[in-house]
Amino acid sequence: MAEIQSLRDAVAGLIHDGDTVAMEGFTHLIPFAAGHEVIRQGITDLTLVRMTPDVIYDQLIGAGLVRKLVFSWGGNPGVGSLHRFRDAVENGWPRPLELDEHSHAGMANRYAAGAARLPFAVLRGYRGSDIGTRTGTVSTVVCPFTGEELAAVAAVSPDVTVIHAQQADQSGNVQLWGLPGVQKEAALAAARVLVTVEEVVERLEPRPGGVVVPGWVVDAVAVVPGGAHPSYASGYSRRDNDFYKAWDLIARDRTSFQQWIKENVLRDEPGKENAR
């Protein structure tokens, strides 16, 4: 059964220097509060995995905590580039960043393989792309039944997966709903799982399209209302579009970025971060 803990204790107990960490959520339910707690605790030398790294990974990269990024798309959604990400790749600031880039289909299949405890996944993809020449995690296999050559991608098995969800019960069973991502697969693929939630309820009521992550998969649940801000939690909060636009200017300059982190992450209590 998952343990209900404070965000500070959950992050300290589950995420360690050098870990491979997946923070998943598609458009909404992005675990910003957990990412900010990682910054406060200075957990470093991380390999970050995410299908669509956006602002939270920009912040972690800019804070100098990331040595490698495994991903399939990166940007500030609806706005443009991730400037701290670009600075790390182009200029090595604040440290060089190793990249392992894939397609969305490739990343989804890598998580699925990890969840199934398989060494790799097979898909039709990557044809006409040079991605396979730039990573050791894409190869080819020949189907033993048809002789067809197919793409093979190495499984992703994070040390820790972090997600945000709407609800958990007292036993640590978690339910999320709205736009689905790969949260379930990422959780099942990981050795340890941390979930931040909007609230703990007595009983999870089935939701149309709802995804339940059972308590036996989850190590810790932290109650962090608004923990997805500036993204949103369907049924609980709205996306802060103004923040995403403001981030473009904040992140362009190293000094303004560092000042923002100092004022809005390092000085705040867990789960209370706000755009200013």
N, C-alpha and C positions, 0 to 999 in steps of 0.2 A: 504494500500500500504506500502511495506517495505521501511524503511528509509536507505539511503546510508550514512554510517558513517565511521569514522576512526576505525581501529581495537581496539584501546585503549578505545574509547568511547563506542563501541558496547559491548565489554567484560564487562566494568564497569557497563553498564546499564542493562545487561541481566543476568549476572552470579553473584551469591551472595554466601556468606559463607553458608555452609550446604545444598546447592542444590544437586539434582541428575542430573548429566550431562552426556549426550551421545555424544561422538565424533566418528562419523562413517565414513567409507570409506574402501573399500576392495582393498588391494594391492596398489592402487593409490588413489589420492584425500583424503589423510589423513590430517586432519587440524592441522598440526604441528605449524604453526604460531599462531593460536588461542590458542593452548595449552601453548605455550611459553608466550603469553600475560597473561594468567591466572597465570603462575609462577611469572611474573614480578609484578603483582598486589597482589600476596600473598593471593588469594582467597582460603579458606581452609575448612576443615571438609566436603569435597566433597564425594558423592557417585558417582563413575564413572561406566558407563555402556558402554560395547563395545563387539561385537561378537568376535573380535580378537585383544585384547589389545597387542600392540607391543611397540616400542621404546618411543612414546610420552607418553604413560601411565607409562612406566618405569621412565621417567623423572619427571612426576607429583607425582608419589609415592615417589621417592627418595627425592623430594623437601619437603616432609612432608605434602602435602596438601590433602591427600586422607585417608578417614577412612574406606571405603568399596569399593569393586570391584565386579561388576556383569558382568559375562563373560562366554564364552564358549571355549576359547583357549587362551593361552598366551605364547608369545615367540618372539625372534628376528628372523624374517623370513629368513630362509636359513642359519642361523648362530648358534642359540642355545637358551640358557635361557635368561630371563630378570633378571639381577642380582640385581637390586634395588627392583624389585618385590619379588624375593626370599629372600632377606635380611629382607624385611618387614614381610614376612610370617614366616620365620624361626627364626628371632632374634628380631622382633619388632622394627627394626630401619628403619627410624627415628621415627616411631610410629607403633603400631600394626595395622594390616590390616585385616578387616573382609572380608570373601569371600562368594559369592553366585554363585556357578558354575552350568552351564547347558550344554546341547548339542547345536550344531549349530542350529538344527531344533527347539529345544526348545526356543532359544533366538529369532530366526526369527519369530516364532509364538507369542512370548510375545510382540514383537514390533507390529505385525499385529493386535493383540487384542487391544493394546493401541491406534493404529491408528483408529480402528473401534469404540473406546470408549466402548469396552466390558470388563468385569471384568477378563476374562480368555480366553484361547484358548485351543482347544482339538486337540490331535495328537496321532498317534501310535508311541510310543517311550518310552525310559527309561527302557524297560524291560531288566532284567538281570543286571541292574545298581543299585548301592547303592546311587545315587545322591539324590533320593527322601527322603532318611533317613537323609540327611545332609542339607536340606534346607526346609524352610516353603513355598516355591513358586512352589513346584511340588506336585500334588496330583493325584487322579483318579476320574473319573466319569463313570457312567453306561449309555450307550446310551439308551434313552427311546424308540427307535424303534427296536433295535436288541438285546438289553441286553448285548452288548459287553462292557467290561471294557476298558477304554481308559485313556491315560495320560492327565492331565490338568495342564496348567502352568499359573500362575498369569500374568496379563498384565503388561507391562512396560510402564509407562507414565512419562518420564523425565520432570523435571522442564525446562530444556534447552537442545536442540539438536544443535550441532555444526557440520557443514559439510563444505567441500571445493568443489567448482565446477569450471567449465571452464568459464562460462559466466552468466551474469545477464543483464537484460535490465533496463531502467530507472525507471520502475514501480516495480522493485524488483522480477520479474519473473526470475527463475534460471533454467539453463539447464546444465546437466552433461551427459557425455557419456564415453564409454570405458567399463571396467569391472564393472558390476553393483553390488552394495551391498545392504544394507537395508536403504540407506539414505532417500528414500522417506517415508518409513514406520516410521523411527525414527523421521523424521520431523513432520509427521502427528500426531504422538503419543505425542508430546511435548506441553507444555504450551507456550514456547517461542523458537524461532528458529533464530540462527545466521549462516549466510553463508558467507564465504570468497570466493572470486572469482579471477580468473586471469585477467578478464577485464569486463567492462560494455560496451555493444554494443547497437546500435540503435534498432535492431530487432533480436530476436532469430530465427535462421534458423534451421528448423527441421533436426535432425541428425539420421542416422540409429541407432536404439537402444537407442536413447537419452531419458533421463528422465527429465521431466519438473516439478519443484516444483513451484506452483503458488505463486504470490506475496502475496496473502491473507493469506498464511501459514507462511510467513517469516516476522520477526520483523525487522531485520537489515541485510544489505549487506555491507561488507567491501572489498574494492579492495586491494588485497594482491598478486601481481604477485610472483610466486614461493612459495606461502603459504603452499604447500604440501611437500616441501623439508624436508627430503631426499627421501620421496616417490615422486611420479610423478603425473602430470596431462596430461592425454592422449592428444596428439596434441600440447602440450605446453612445456613439459619438460621431462627429462629422470630420471629414478631412480638412485640415488647415491649409488651404491652397495658398494663402498669403505667406505662410512660412516657407513653402517650397520655392516661391518666387524670391523671397528675401534671402534664402540660403545661397542663391546664385551669386549675389554680391558679397555675402559674408565669406564664402569659401574661396573666392578669387584671390584674396590677399592673405598671406600667411599670418600677418599680425592680427588682422581682424578675426581670422579663424581662431587663433589662440586666445584672443580676448573673449570671444563668444564662449568657447569651451570653459574658460576660467569662470565666467560670470553665470553661465546657465547650466553647467554640468557639475563642475568641481565644487561649487558653493551651495548647490541645492541638495535637498533631501531626496532619497530614492523615490522615484515615481512622481516627483513634483516639477520636472523640467518644463519650462515654458519657452516659447519663442518670444524674443523681446526686440 
